[in-house]
Amino acid sequence: MPIRIRPSEITSESVYLRRRQLMGAALAAPLLALPGCSDAHQEAVPPTPQAEALTSWADVTNYNNFYEFGTAKTDPAKHAHTLVTRPWGVTIAGEAEVTGHFELDDLIQPHQAQERIYRLRCVEGWSMVIPWLGFPLADLLKRFRPTSRARFVAFETLADPRQMPGVRQRILQWPYREGLRIDEAMHPLTLLATGLYGRELPNQNGAPLRLVVPWKYGFKSIKSIVKISFVEQMPPTSWNLSQPNEYGFYSNVNPAVRHPRWSQKTERRIAGSGSKLFAERIPTLPFNGYADEVASLYAGMDLRLWF
């Protein structure tokens, strides 16, 4: 279940970071491969190098893209308090033996949240390092027993203009949609997040349930999920529908593929005490640094064509 913490019990960021330093030796070891995933992806989950400073709680929760609450980076933190995250249900549909509408707690209660420190790379050129809480998406999806016709997994975000002021504007085609190929969805790195920094997931970060796909640009990590569908054909996705020449279906982090409006070769890391505006730019890594784990998923594909 999502973590419920009284304000008096919240660990400050400075204490949290000291705790992580003490745990450094343990975190430097790879996590064990997760059960229930295909044999082709039983590799260990890589830890984030300790040299990479975590992005502060303040920046993680106040510098966001969540257009349902506005297009400015500060809009989600200002407006997302209107989102009601309890009760919350998720519809499971499509090519699976088990489908229907499920209450959130029934979906996530069997799964124990674990910490994963992942890089998040935005297509606009900034990046963060975030300690997420969640569990592998595969552990949830396999419960619904997808059939052999399920080649992709499609996701939808809540689109309620009463709670989400941005939905009242024609910024995108609502509801927000995303999708993954099923082997991407079943990969051990793909996370369903219910929290970050040891706390329950804030509304502006996609409460109560969001996707985290660390080797793809951040807009693929869909927030506030209300529907998951197993489908045979590649599903439409919001940014690809809006601007297909800029946003492909796969959207893997690829410094060799230039965005039509800016280069993807470098990024500005928002972390530690660095300034969002003047942080030193660093090279962007293929697949956001997770190439050893995921590059085999795309063997033989032209990643300039399938961007």
C-alpha positions as CSV (number, residue, x, y, z in Angstrom):
1,M,0.0,0.0,0.0
2,P,1.2,3.6,-0.5
3,I,3.1,4.8,2.5
4,R,1.1,6.9,5.0
5,I,3.3,9.0,7.2
6,R,2.3,11.6,9.8
7,P,4.1,15.0,9.4
8,S,6.0,14.4,12.6
9,E,7.5,11.2,11.2
10,I,8.8,12.6,7.9
11,T,12.6,12.3,7.6
12,S,14.3,15.5,6.5
13,E,16.3,15.3,3.3
14,S,19.6,15.9,5.1
15,V,18.9,13.0,7.4
16,Y,17.8,10.9,4.4
17,L,21.0,11.6,2.6
18,R,23.2,10.7,5.6
19,R,21.2,7.5,5.9
20,R,22.0,6.7,2.2
21,Q,25.7,7.4,2.8
22,L,25.8,4.9,5.6
23,M,24.0,2.4,3.4
24,G,26.4,3.1,0.5
25,A,28.2,-0.2,0.6
26,A,24.9,-2.1,0.5
27,L,23.5,0.0,-2.3
28,A,26.7,-0.4,-4.4
29,A,25.7,-4.1,-4.8
30,P,23.3,-5.0,-7.6
31,L,19.8,-5.9,-6.5
32,L,18.7,-9.5,-7.1
33,A,16.8,-10.3,-10.3
34,L,13.1,-10.0,-9.7
35,P,10.9,-13.1,-9.8
36,G,8.1,-13.5,-12.4
37,C,9.9,-11.8,-15.3
38,S,10.9,-13.5,-18.5
39,D,14.1,-15.4,-18.5
40,A,15.5,-13.0,-21.2
41,H,15.5,-10.2,-18.6
42,Q,16.7,-11.7,-15.4
43,E,19.7,-9.4,-15.2
44,A,20.4,-7.5,-12.0
45,V,19.0,-4.0,-11.6
46,P,21.8,-1.5,-11.6
47,P,22.3,0.9,-8.8
48,T,22.8,4.6,-9.6
49,P,26.4,5.5,-9.0
50,Q,26.9,7.1,-5.6
51,A,28.7,10.0,-7.2
52,E,25.4,11.2,-8.7
53,A,23.8,13.6,-6.2
54,L,20.1,13.2,-5.6
55,T,17.9,16.0,-6.9
56,S,16.4,17.8,-3.8
57,W,12.9,17.1,-2.6
58,A,12.1,20.8,-3.3
59,D,13.1,20.6,-7.0
60,V,11.6,17.2,-7.5
61,T,8.2,18.4,-6.3
62,N,8.3,22.0,-7.6
63,Y,9.8,21.6,-11.1
64,N,7.4,19.4,-13.1
65,N,5.7,18.7,-16.4
66,F,2.1,17.8,-15.8
67,Y,0.0,19.7,-18.3
68,E,-3.3,18.7,-16.8
69,F,-2.4,21.3,-14.1
70,G,-0.7,23.9,-16.4
71,T,2.2,24.3,-18.8
72,A,4.6,26.2,-16.5
73,K,7.0,24.0,-14.5
74,T,5.7,25.5,-11.3
75,D,2.0,25.0,-12.2
76,P,1.6,21.4,-11.0
77,A,2.8,22.2,-7.5
78,K,0.5,25.2,-7.3
79,H,-2.7,23.5,-8.7
80,A,-2.4,19.8,-8.1
81,H,-3.9,20.0,-4.6
82,T,-7.3,19.8,-6.3
83,L,-6.6,16.2,-7.3
84,V,-8.5,13.7,-5.2
85,T,-6.5,10.5,-5.0
86,R,-8.8,8.5,-2.7
87,P,-10.8,6.6,-3.7
88,W,-9.0,5.7,-6.9
89,G,-9.7,2.9,-9.4
90,V,-7.8,1.5,-12.4
91,T,-9.5,-0.2,-15.3
92,I,-7.7,-3.2,-16.8
93,A,-8.9,-4.0,-20.4
94,G,-8.0,-5.7,-23.6
95,E,-6.2,-8.9,-24.5
96,A,-5.9,-10.5,-21.0
97,E,-7.7,-13.3,-19.2
98,V,-8.5,-11.0,-16.3
99,T,-10.0,-7.6,-16.9
100,G,-12.3,-5.2,-15.1
101,H,-12.2,-2.2,-12.7
102,F,-10.1,-2.6,-9.6
103,E,-9.6,-0.4,-6.5
104,L,-6.1,0.9,-6.2
105,D,-5.4,-0.7,-2.8
106,D,-6.5,-4.1,-4.2
107,L,-4.0,-3.7,-7.0
108,I,-1.0,-2.6,-5.0
109,Q,-1.5,-4.2,-1.7
110,P,0.2,-7.5,-2.6
111,H,3.3,-5.7,-3.7
112,Q,6.0,-4.4,-1.4
113,A,7.4,-1.0,-2.3
114,Q,11.1,-0.9,-2.8
115,E,13.5,2.0,-3.4
116,R,14.9,2.5,-6.9
117,I,17.2,5.5,-7.6
118,Y,16.7,6.3,-11.3
119,R,17.8,9.1,-13.6
120,L,14.9,11.0,-15.2
121,R,15.8,12.7,-18.5
122,C,13.4,15.3,-19.9
123,V,13.3,15.8,-23.7
124,E,13.7,19.6,-23.0
125,G,17.3,19.0,-21.8
126,W,17.1,18.8,-18.0
127,S,17.5,15.8,-15.8
128,M,17.1,14.6,-12.3
129,V,18.2,11.7,-10.0
130,I,15.2,10.6,-7.9
131,P,14.8,7.9,-5.2
132,W,11.5,6.4,-6.2
133,L,9.4,3.9,-4.2
134,G,7.5,1.3,-6.2
135,F,7.5,-2.2,-7.6
136,P,8.1,-3.7,-11.1
137,L,5.2,-3.1,-13.5
138,A,5.7,-6.7,-14.6
139,D,4.6,-8.0,-11.2
140,L,1.3,-6.3,-11.6
141,L,0.7,-7.1,-15.3
142,K,1.3,-10.8,-15.0
143,R,-1.6,-11.0,-12.5
144,F,-4.0,-10.3,-15.4
145,R,-2.5,-13.1,-17.6
146,P,-2.1,-11.2,-20.9
147,T,-2.8,-13.4,-24.0
148,S,-0.5,-14.0,-26.9
149,R,-2.3,-11.2,-28.8
150,A,-1.1,-8.6,-26.3
151,R,1.9,-7.0,-28.0
152,F,1.6,-3.6,-26.4
153,V,0.4,-2.0,-23.1
154,A,-1.5,1.2,-23.3
155,F,-2.0,3.7,-20.4
156,E,-4.3,6.6,-19.7
157,T,-4.2,9.4,-17.2
158,L,-7.3,10.8,-15.4
159,A,-8.8,13.7,-17.4
160,D,-11.2,15.5,-15.1
161,P,-11.6,19.3,-15.8
162,R,-13.1,19.8,-12.3
163,Q,-9.9,18.6,-10.7
164,M,-7.4,19.4,-13.4
165,P,-7.5,23.0,-14.8
166,G,-5.3,22.2,-17.7
167,V,-7.8,19.8,-19.1
168,R,-10.1,22.7,-19.7
169,Q,-7.6,23.9,-22.4
170,R,-6.9,22.3,-25.7
171,I,-3.2,21.8,-25.0
172,L,-3.3,18.1,-25.9
173,Q,-5.9,15.5,-26.9
174,W,-7.2,14.4,-23.5
175,P,-6.9,12.0,-21.8
176,Y,-3.1,11.8,-21.8
177,R,-2.1,8.5,-23.4
178,E,1.1,6.5,-23.4
179,G,2.2,3.1,-24.4
180,L,5.0,0.5,-24.3
181,R,5.8,-2.6,-26.2
182,I,5.0,-5.5,-23.9
183,D,8.6,-6.6,-23.5
184,E,9.5,-3.0,-22.4
185,A,6.6,-3.1,-20.0
186,M,7.8,-6.4,-18.5
187,H,11.4,-5.4,-18.2
188,P,12.7,-5.4,-14.6
189,L,13.6,-1.7,-14.8
190,T,10.1,-0.5,-15.5
191,L,8.6,0.7,-12.3
192,L,5.1,1.5,-11.0
193,A,5.8,4.2,-8.5
194,T,3.7,5.0,-5.4
195,G,6.2,7.4,-3.7
196,L,9.5,9.1,-3.7
197,Y,12.1,10.1,-1.1
198,G,10.5,7.7,1.3
199,R,7.2,9.5,1.2
200,E,3.8,9.0,-0.5
201,L,3.8,10.3,-4.1
202,P,2.8,13.9,-4.2
203,N,0.0,14.9,-6.5
204,Q,2.2,17.0,-8.8
205,N,4.5,13.9,-9.3
206,G,1.6,11.7,-10.5
207,A,-0.2,10.4,-7.4
208,P,-1.4,7.9,-6.6
209,L,0.2,5.7,-9.3
210,R,2.6,6.6,-12.1
211,L,5.0,4.8,-14.5
212,V,8.8,5.3,-14.4
213,V,10.7,4.0,-17.5
214,P,14.2,5.3,-16.8
215,W,15.7,4.7,-20.3
216,K,13.1,6.8,-22.0
217,Y,12.4,10.5,-22.0
218,G,10.3,11.6,-19.1
219,F,7.0,12.1,-20.9
220,K,6.8,8.4,-21.4
221,S,6.4,8.0,-17.6
222,I,2.7,8.6,-17.5
223,K,1.2,10.0,-14.3
224,S,-2.1,9.4,-12.3
225,I,-3.0,6.2,-14.2
226,V,-6.6,5.2,-14.4
227,K,-6.5,2.7,-17.3
228,I,-4.1,0.0,-18.5
229,S,-5.0,-1.9,-21.7
230,F,-3.3,-4.9,-23.4
231,V,-3.5,-4.3,-27.1
232,E,-2.4,-6.0,-30.3
233,Q,-1.5,-2.8,-32.3
234,M,0.8,0.0,-31.4
235,P,-1.4,2.4,-29.3
236,P,-1.6,6.1,-30.0
237,T,0.3,8.3,-27.6
238,S,-0.4,11.9,-26.7
239,W,2.8,13.7,-27.8
240,N,3.2,11.5,-30.9
241,L,-0.4,12.5,-31.8
242,S,0.3,16.1,-31.2
243,Q,3.8,16.5,-32.8
244,P,4.8,13.2,-34.6
245,N,7.9,14.7,-36.2
246,E,9.3,15.5,-32.7
247,Y,8.0,12.7,-30.5
248,G,8.2,9.1,-31.6
249,F,6.5,6.1,-30.0
250,Y,9.6,4.7,-28.5
251,S,11.2,7.9,-27.3
252,N,14.4,6.2,-26.0
253,V,17.0,8.6,-24.8
254,N,19.3,8.9,-27.7
255,P,21.9,11.7,-27.9
256,A,22.6,10.9,-31.5
257,V,19.0,11.9,-32.6
258,R,18.5,15.6,-32.6
259,H,15.1,17.0,-31.5
260,P,13.9,19.4,-34.3
261,R,14.3,22.3,-31.9
262,W,17.4,21.4,-29.8
263,S,20.2,19.0,-29.4
264,Q,19.9,15.9,-27.2
265,K,23.7,15.5,-26.8
266,T,23.9,17.2,-23.4
267,E,21.7,17.8,-20.4
268,R,21.5,20.1,-17.4
269,R,21.3,18.1,-14.2
270,I,19.1,19.4,-11.5
271,A,20.7,17.9,-8.4
272,G,22.4,18.8,-5.1
273,S,22.9,22.5,-4.7
274,G,23.2,23.3,-8.4
275,S,21.1,26.0,-10.1
276,K,18.4,25.0,-12.6
277,L,19.5,27.8,-14.9
278,F,23.3,27.6,-14.6
279,A,24.1,24.0,-13.7
280,E,27.0,22.6,-15.8
281,R,25.9,20.6,-18.8
282,I,26.9,17.0,-18.9
283,P,26.9,14.5,-21.8
284,T,23.6,12.6,-22.3
285,L,24.2,8.8,-22.2
286,P,22.5,6.4,-24.7
287,F,19.4,4.9,-23.1
288,N,20.0,7.4,-20.3
289,G,22.8,5.3,-19.0
290,Y,20.9,2.0,-19.0
291,A,22.1,0.6,-22.3
292,D,23.7,-2.5,-20.8
293,E,20.2,-3.5,-19.5
294,V,17.9,-2.5,-22.3
295,A,19.8,-2.1,-25.6
296,S,19.1,-5.8,-26.5
297,L,15.4,-4.9,-26.7
298,Y,16.0,-3.0,-29.9
299,A,18.5,-5.2,-31.6
300,G,18.2,-4.8,-35.4
301,M,16.1,-1.6,-35.2
302,D,17.0,1.7,-36.8
303,L,16.8,3.9,-33.7
304,R,16.8,7.0,-35.9
305,L,13.7,5.8,-37.7
306,W,12.1,4.3,-34.6
307,F,12.8,7.3,-32.3
